C-alpha cells in the first residue's frame, strides 16, 4: 500500500483489520488463512454492521491477492466467500445539510469556510482533500480545475474537478504568494484530529449532529449534500453521477441523495386538476408574435403559486421574477406588473395544438401586458 501511494490513514485502518483477523482466526502463518476460519469469525460478530464485515472481507481479499501474486500463497483462499447482504441495514444513516444550515456553518467557520465550500461544490472526499497539493490546483486555466492524482482517489483513477467562480475566488485568497507545488492546500484543516473542530462548529451553528430520525452529520455528509443539491437543482442523473464520480447511478440517486429535501410537495402541486376544481386566476397577459415572424400566438394565464396549472398546460415557469428583483438578460422585453410579479404562468397556444412535452418556440416574442 505504501508503494501504491495510499495515505497513512488508509494503511493504518487496513493494518488494524488484518491484525484483528489474524488474532481472532488464529492466522499465525499464511497457510492458516482459510475460508472456514473467516466464516466462523464472521458468524460470531453479532454486533458488527454488515457493511463493516464486508470491509473486513475486502481487506482480507486484497491481502490474499497480493500474496498469490507474489507466489507466497498457492491459491486464493477467500475466493468463494460472498459478502453479507446489507438490505438497507445501514447502522450509520447520514443526512445532507440544508441550505440554511450551510449558511449558518459558513458564518462561524472563519478561515475553514473555503474547505467546506470546496467539499460541497466538488463532492471531494476527505482523504482526497487532505492530500490535495497546490501543484494540483489550476486557477489560471481558462476553465479552472483541480486534478486529483490517481494515488489519492478511492478508485485509483485520476480525476478532474471543475471549479466555480466563487470557489476560485476563495482559493485565490487562501493561496500563498509563492507556494511550494507539494504544499498541502488545506493544511491544518483536514487532519483527523481537526475533525473535532468541525463538530464544534456544527454546534456553534446550531446544527444537531443527530436528527429525530437518528441520521447523523459527519464530514462525509458533505458528499450527501452535494448529491442532494444537484438533485434539487434539476441536474440530470447522469451528470450528477459524473460529478459524484460514482460507478453506479443508483448509488447517487438512492444512497447519497437526501429525499427529505427534494421538492416533492411542489411536484405534486404540478399534477393536473380534475373535476370542477380550478386554480384561482388573478390576471391575463397576451403574447403576440413579433414582426420577425415567430409562428406561435399564445395566451398566458396568471394563476396563484399554490395551484397554477390551467389545462392544457404546455409550459410552466419556475422560478419567477420577484417584484423587486432585476430580470434576466434573456427576458429584457418581458414586463410583469407589480400585481402579477411572482405568479406562475401557463402558456396555452391560441391556434395549432402541439403534443404534450414539446415547448412552443418563444424567441423574439413581444409581450403586451394588461392588468385588471
N, C-alpha and C positions, 0 to 999 in steps of 0.2 A: 504493500500500500504506500510505503514511503517512495518507492521507485515510481509509482503511478502518480505521485504528486497529491495524494489525498491529504486533507487538512488534519491537524492534530486531534481535533475533537472526534472526527470520524474514526480515526485509527484507535483512539482511546476506547470508544464505545465498543468497537468490534473485538478488541483485545479482552475487555471485561466479559463479553458474551462467551468467547472461546474459553476463558479461564473458568467461568461458571459451568459450562457444559463439561469440560474436562474433569472438574471436581465432582459434579453430580452424577455423571455417567461412567465414572472410573476409566476415563481415557488416559492411561499413562503412556501408552505407545501408539503410534499411528495405526497398527493393525487392530487396536481395540475399538476403533470408530466403526460402529455397525448401525444399521437401520433399527434393529430391535432395541438397542440401548437408548437411542434417541427417542423412539416412540414411547418407551416406558417412562422416560423422564418427562416427556410432554404430557402424558396422561396424568401425572401427579401434580401438574401445575394448575390446580383448580381456580386459583385466584388471578392468574395471568389473563390478560385480554388476548383474544385470537390474533389480533394484529401484532402484539408483542411476540407471541410464539412463532409467528411467521417470520419475524425479523431474526429470531434465533436460528431458524431453519435456513434462512438466506445466508447468514454469516457462516454457518457450518458448511453449507454447499460451496460457497466461494472458497473456503479454506481447502476443502477436499478437491475441488477442481484444480487449484494451484498445486497440490501435492501430486495429482495424477499427471499434470503437465510436466512436472519435474521428475517423474518416474519414482516418486517416493511412496506412492500407493499404486498397486497393480490395477485397480479398478475404482470406479466412483461408487462408494458405499451407500450414499443417500439419494441415489437417482430415482428410486421408486416411491419416495415419501411425498405425499401430497400435502399441500398447505391446508390449514384449518379454514373452513368456510366462515366468513365474517357474518354474512346475512344480516347486515345492519347492526350487529352487536359491536358498536364502537364505544369504548369507555370514555374517550375524551372528545366530546362533541364541541366543535368550535363554532363561533359565530362571527359575522362581519361587523365592522364598525359602521355606524350610521354617519351620514354627512355631518349632523350636529356634533356627534362625538369626535369626529375627525377635527373639526374646527376648534373644539374645546381642548383637544390634545395638543394641537399646534400652538394654542395660546399659552400653554405652560411649558412647552418643550424647550424653548430657548434655542441654543445652537444645534440641538438634536433634531430640530424640525426638518432639516434637509434629509436626514436619514429616514424619517417617517414618510416624507413626501416621495422619496426615491422608491421606497418599498411599495407604496400604494400605486404609484403611476407606472411602475415597471413590472411588478409582481416578482421581483428578485427574492431569492431565498436568503435566509440569514447567513448561512455559510458562504454564499456567493458574494454577499456584501462585505463580509468580514475579510475576504481575500481580494477584494477589488483594489487595484492599484491605479495611480494617476496615469500610468502608461496605457491603461485600458480605456481611459476616458478621452473622447474626441469631441471637444466642444466647438472647435473651429471648422468642422466639416460643414458642407452645405446643408446636410441633414444630420445634426448632432446625434451621436450614438455612443453606447458603451459596449465594449467587447468583453464577453465572459469567456475566459480561457477554458479549454476542454477539461483541464485538471481541476477546475473549481465547480463545474456543473454536476448536477445529480446524474444525468445520463452519460456523462463523459464526452459530450459533444460541444463544440464551440457555438456560442450564441451571440446574437446581436440584439441589443435593446435600444429602441429609438427613444429619444428624449424630447419631452415637450418644452416649449419656450420658458415657462415659469420654472421648471426644474433646471434648465440650463442656467438661468439667472442665479438660482440658489447655489449651484455647483461652482459657478464663477466666483461668487462671494466666499465660498469655502476654500477654493484652490489657492495655495501659496503662490508667491510671485515666481519662484523657480523650483518647483517640486521635483524630487527625485522620481524617476519613472516607476521604481519599485516601492515607493512610499504608499502606505495604505490610505485610501480616500477617507474612510470613516474611522480613523484612529481614535481610540478611547471611547467608542460608542458601541461597537458590535461585539466586544469581548463577552464571554459568558457571564463574568461577574458583573457586567454592566447591565444585565437584564433586570436586576433589582431596581435600577433607576427607572427603567421602563414601567415597571409595575407601580413605582411610587408616583410617576407622572400620570398614570391612569387614575390613581386615587385622587391626585390633586385636581384632575379634570372632572371629577365626579362620575367616573365611568366604573361600573361594577364589573369585576373580573368574571363573576358567575351570575348569569341571569336567572329568572324564575324557572326556566326550563332546564337548568343545570348546564347550559352551554357556557364555555369559557372563552376568555380572550387571552391569547398569548401572542408572541411575535409572529407565529405562522398564521394568525388571524389576518395579518396584513394581506396575504395572498388570497384569502377568502374575501377580503374587502375589494381587492382588485377585480376578481371574477364577478362579484355582485354588482359593482359599479358598471362594469362592461355590459352586463345583462340589463340593468336599469336604463342605460344609455341607448339601448336598441342596437348594440353591436351584434353582428351575425355570429352564430355559434362557432362557425369555422374560424372566423377572425379571432374570436375570444380564445379558442383553443391554441391558436398560433402564438398569441401574446402570452398566454399562461405556460406555453411550452409543454403541453400535455400530449401524451401519445394516444389517448382515447378521449373523444369529445364528451363521453358520459362522465368522465372524471370532472371536467369543467362544469358541466350543467348540473350534475346531481350532488357531487361531494362539495365542491368549492363555492357554489352559488347559494347564498342565503335566501331561501324562498320567502322568508318572513318580510323581506324588504322589497319584494317585487310589487309592482303596481297592479295587484290582482283586482282590487275593487274598481279601479279606473278602467281596466279591461272589461269587466262585467258591465260597466255603465255604457260601453260602446255597442253592446249587443242590440239588435233591432227590437223595437217595442211592438207588441201585438194588441189586437182589440182596439178599443176606443181611447186608450191612454196615449196621449201625445205630449211631447215636451212643450214647455212654455215658450212662446215666441215673443221676442222683445223688439224686433225691428227687421228691416229688409235692406239689402244692398243689391243693386243691379250691376252686373258685369257685362260690358259690351266689347266686341272685338274692335281693335284699332284699325286705322286706315291701312296699315301694312298687311292686314289680312290674316288674322287668326280665325280658324274655322269653327269656333265654338262660341255660342252666346249662352250665357249661364245666368241662373237666378240663385242668389245666395241668401239663405235664411239664417238669421242670427238667433240662437237659442241660448238657454241658460246652461251654465257649466255643469250642472248636475244631471242633465238629460238633454243632450243637444242633437240627437240623431233624428232627422226627418227623412222619411222614405221617399224615393230611393236614395240611399247615401252613397256617394261616389268618392267623396274627398273629405277628410277630416284633418283639421289643422291643430297641432299641439306641439310646443307651447305657443301661446298667443302674444300679441303685442300689449304689454301693460300700458295704461293710460299715460303714465309719466316717464316712459322709457323710450329711448331712441329706436327707430325701426331699422331692420337690417337693410343693407345696401340694395339687395335684390327686390325689396319691396318699397322703393322710394316713391313710386307712383300710386301707392295704396294709401287710402285715407280711412281711418277708423275714428268715429266721433267719440267724445268723452262718454256718452251714454252706452255705446256699444263696445268700448275697448275692453278686452279681456274675455269676450264671449266666443264660443266655439262657432265655426262656420261649416255648413254643409252645402256643397255645390251640387246643383241639380240642373243638368242640361235642359235648355228650353226646346231644343229640336231633336236631333238624332240621338237615340239612346245608345250608350256604349256598354259593353259587358262589364259586369262587376269585377273590381280589382284592377281595372285599367284606368289610369288617371287621364283626364282630358288635357289637351295642350293648353297651357296658360301663359306662355311667354308673350310679351308685348300686349297684354290685355290692359285696357283702360278701365279704371274703376270709378263709377259715379255713385256717390253715396247719398242717401236720403234718410233722414231720421224722423221718427214720429214724435 
